Amino acid sequence: MSIYSLVQSARIKGSSGEPIPNLSKTLQKKGVDFNRGDFSLVVAGPGTGKSLFAMNLALAGSLPVMYWSADSNAATQLSRATAILTGDNIKEVKKSLREGDFGEYERVLGDRWWIRLNYEAMPTPDDMEADLEIYYEIFGCYPHLCIVDNITNVDTGGAGDAESFTFGLEGMCEYLNDMARQTEAHVMALHHVIGEHSDGLKPIPLSGVKGKIHRVPALVLTIHREPDEEGMNKVLNISPVKVRDGDFVDPSGQTFVSMELDGNSLKLKDVEDTVVSFR
């Protein structure tokens, strides 16, 4: 254990506090940055688009990424990433993958060699630590962004009841927060909502986080959706319900930034720098 003066703290802070590339200029204007050394939660109902948000963020810049994709298999994530990177229709990408005609995409995917994924359905903390050490051994650095999709898929040894389940999630948040400190990565975990918000059609407050595990993260974003006439997600509305170091925060979720989801390429983009508030 070491102790530091304020001057020494400035010298040993490393890359902590440096933001990684942001998907949304509008989120940035609201003081939302994904800083290295911080732990965040992205919370939404099933099928709302939190995994698409995470993948778009992972591909937003040329940065080292470790993605634990416990909730989605390799075919799903490969198709999504390919569509986002190329702009090609996701249906055509999936067809090429099924038919074994994926060679045309290999160059584009090869250019993102620093993005690594683990598809274990229930990785343990030991598995995750081993992955990080392997990453460091290969690249000589730790990832700048680590994504855990979803936090409930991490095997913490089992929970017999609701209280121990919540306690386990709190402990996992502490663990991921420490991971962010030790590796100087931004560590983002995806998580679920309580039942009344599971349809994802209305703003989700901080109190809607399942298990109420919002004490540890420096940043908590909730996402609700606006479907089109066919019921497909058209717009993702992102509410900054906790921003530890920001000037703005609205725990009600009623203030949100809108991002348009391209149903063909799965790319996200700001909707005309729009911020909506019902407060």
Buried (B, 14 or more C-beta within 10 A) or exposed (E): EEEEEEEEEEEEEEBBEBEBBBBBEBBBEBBBBBBBBBBBBBBBBEEBBBBBBBBBBBBBEEBBBBBBBBBBEEEBBBBBBBBBBBEBBBEBBBEBBEEEEBEEBEEEBEEBEBBBBBBBEEBEBEBBEEBBEEBBEEEEBBBBBBBBBBBBBBBBEEBEEEEEBBBBBBBBBBBBBEBBBEBBBBBBBBBBBBEEBBBBEBBBBBBBBBBEBBEBBBBBBBBBBBEEEEEEBBBBBBBBBBBEEBEEBBBBBBBBBBBBBBBBBBBBEBBEEBBEEEE
